[in-house]
Amino acid sequence: MTAAATPLLDRIVDSLNASSLALMTSVGHRTGLFDALADLPPSTPAAIAAAAGLEERYVREWLGAMATLRVVDHDPAAGTFSLPAAHVPLLCRRGGADNLATLTQYVGLLGSVEDDVVRCFREGGGVPYSRYGRFHEVMAEDSGQSLLPALEDRVLPLVPGYPERLERGERVLDLGCGRGRALLHLAARYPRSEFLGIDLSEEAVVWARARAAEAGLGNVRFEARDLSRFHEEAEPAAFGLVTTFDAVHDQAKPGNLLRGIRRTLRPDGHYLMQDIHGSSTVEGNMDHPLAPFLYTVSCMHCMTVSLAQGGDGLGAMWGRERAGAMLAEAGFGSYTVHRLEHDVQNAYWVVRPGGEG
């Protein structure tokens, strides 16, 4: 092996260990092991397994991975393991938006469709939503710890006049709503307003409807619909606020979606778009801290689910330059882009239908 190849060899070894870190962190999150460890003193594998309600043999092997990855501390003399206090916010549910363990679930989830994506590399086409068994569940958990806690205090106030207009009564449309957690939250908080969520996934919509019924929310509805022709089907000047939360880049026809949003907004309305913060060029993303992850998620999900519908395959890294151009093409007059400290992944666009504001 040449000396020139050694740095790449080191990176490949590092990547194998890093992928192991992501996969085992996902397991620790899903099984509740991190949450159990955070409440325990240094403990044996048997005690940790008992606290988490899990099988000791699996917990022991998982602890071996976590210890050699320097995620948990190990005392070989006592035969105990513990979670350092500094790691708790990054790995436990109590960490809220700081809990990166939630994001590691995407690694195994996207890996499950690797064969499908490889086939698409050779044959074209895409992988449909139906192949991603837990995607909406993971997305809902992700937004539940990053978007929902900030929705009222930090996100809605970005839009002029909100949340006051919701207090008085407003018509709100959320497109690509997934399991509808944002709308369910708003519907409960603002009973004078009416909310409609639309998503391609029947499974996600059924889940949202069930939660709305359980909560007795009569001011929120959910529809399973393909939004590819939304520019033709949108009700004109019907809504005062339209939202999309990390949804535009997944659509089969994102340009049609944006034109439909422009059509359905009232003249005094606003469009709030949360989407991936990045550049439309590879060179513009070379120093982006999450660029490799975001391009991977795009290749393994966002782009391919669009192509599976015969769509444009815009991809998660469509970027601020292309987003601005597409908003202008859709007929919007002005926009302001905001970044929020708690959300390193997304930008928040407040868009007006006309040239004012």
Secondary structure, 3 states (H helix, E strand, C coil): CCHHHHHHHHHHHHHHHHHHHHHHHHHHHHHCHHHHHHCCCCECHHHHHHHHCCCHHHHHHHHHHHHHCCCCEEECCCCEEECCHHHHHHHCHHHHHHCCHHHHHHHHHHHCCHHHHHHHHHHCCCCCHHHCCCHHHHHHHHHHHHCHHHHHHHHHHHCCCCCHHHHHCCEEEEECCCCCHHHHHHHHHCCCCEEEEEECCHHHHHHHHHHHHHHCCCCEEEEECCCCCHHHHCCCCCEEEEEEECCHHHCCCHHHHHHHHHHHEEEEEEEEEEEECCCCCCHHHCCCCCHHHHHHHHHHHHHHHHHHCCCCCCCCCCHHHHHHHHHHHCCCCEEEEECCCCCCCEEEEEEECCCCC
